[in-house]
Amino acid sequence: MTILADSALADDKLGYQKRDWYDKDKMNTYDRYGNKTGYLKRDWYDKDKVNTYDRYGNKTGYLKRDWYDKDKVNTYDSSGRKTGYQKRDWYNKDKMNTYDSRGRKTGYFKRDWYDKDKINQFRR
């Protein structure tokens, strides 16, 4: 019975990101079952920008470092509207909290304890 209670309170794993073995500027994204959902790739012109793509190679948006707060990364959709941001946790520096456009916390990213090239994504 306690196992059910503990698992109900645990954060829900959405998926993970893992660096591409061939292209080092590319980070593949996977769902919780290991199916590839897309990838992130550094922009060749603006080095503070990371473009996001779906699994078919269509651009879905981008991430860009905030010009004022260097611990913050803003997220944008494909038309350039801000959809939220990611900010490094003030207590646990290995954790990156995610927020929607209104500032509500939606989840977090955390580096895998076993595979250091893997970053797990959780939702609250």
N, C-alpha and C positions, 0 to 999 in steps of 0.2 A: 504494500500500500504506500509506503514512503517513496518507493521508486516512481510511482505515478505522480505523486505530489511534487517531487523534485523535477521531473521532466516537464511538468506543466508550467513551472516557474522559470525554466531555462529559456534562454534566448533562442529564437528560431533561426537556423542556418539557412540563408538564401542561396549561397553558392560560394565560389571562390575565384580568385584571379591567380594566374601563374605565368611567369615570364616565358616567352616563346624560346624554344631551344635553338632555333636558327637565326631569327631576327631579334637582336637584343634591344631594339627600340620598341618592340611590340609586347603587349601583355594580353594574353588570351583570357576571356571570362567564361566561366562555366556555371551551370545551375547546380542545385544540390545533388543531382544524380550523376554528374560528370559529363553532361551534354554541353557542347560548346555553344554559347549564346552570342558571342561576338568577340571584339578585341578593342584595345586601346592602343593608339600609336602616337608617338611624339610628332608634332608638326615640324616639317622640314624647314619652315621659314621662321616661325615664332617659337623659340625654345621654351617659353613659359606656358605653352598651350599643348594639351594632349587631346587629340580627336578620338571620339568613340564611334564604333561601327557595329552593325549587327552581323550576324553570321554569314550574310550574303555579301558583305562589303559595302553596304549603304551607310552613309554617314548619318548618325543619329544625334550628334551633338558634340560638345567639347568641354573640357575642364581647363580652367585658367587660374593661375595663382593670383590672389588678391594683391593689389598694388600697395595697400596700406598695412594689412595684417598678414605677415609672412607665414603664419601657421594655418592660414585659411585658404582653401581652394574652392572657387566658385564653379558651379555646374550650369551649363546652358544647353538648351535644345538646339535642333538643327537650324532654326530660324533666328537664333541669337537671344532668345528670352531666357532670363535667369530662372532656373528651376530649383535651386537650392545651393547648399554648400557643404563642404567637409572641413572639419576643424580638429586639430590634434587635441587629444584629451589633456587637461592640465595636470592630472595626477599620474596616469599611466601613459607614458610617452610612446608605447608601442601600439596604441589604440587611436583610431581616427574616427570620430563621431560624424554621422551624417545628419543633415537637417533639411527640411523642405523650404520652400521659398518664404514661408511665414515665420521661420525660426523654430519650428517644432522638431524635436529629435525623432528621427525615424529609424535609426540603427547605428551600426558601427562596423569598421573594418579592423581586423586584428591579424597580425602575422602568425602563421601556424607554428606551433611549438616544435614540431618534428621536421617538417620540410620548410626550410627558411626561404625558399623561392616562392612559396604559396602564401596568399593573403586571403583569409576567410572573411566572408561578409555575413553579418547577422542583422536581424531586424528586431525591434523592441516589441 
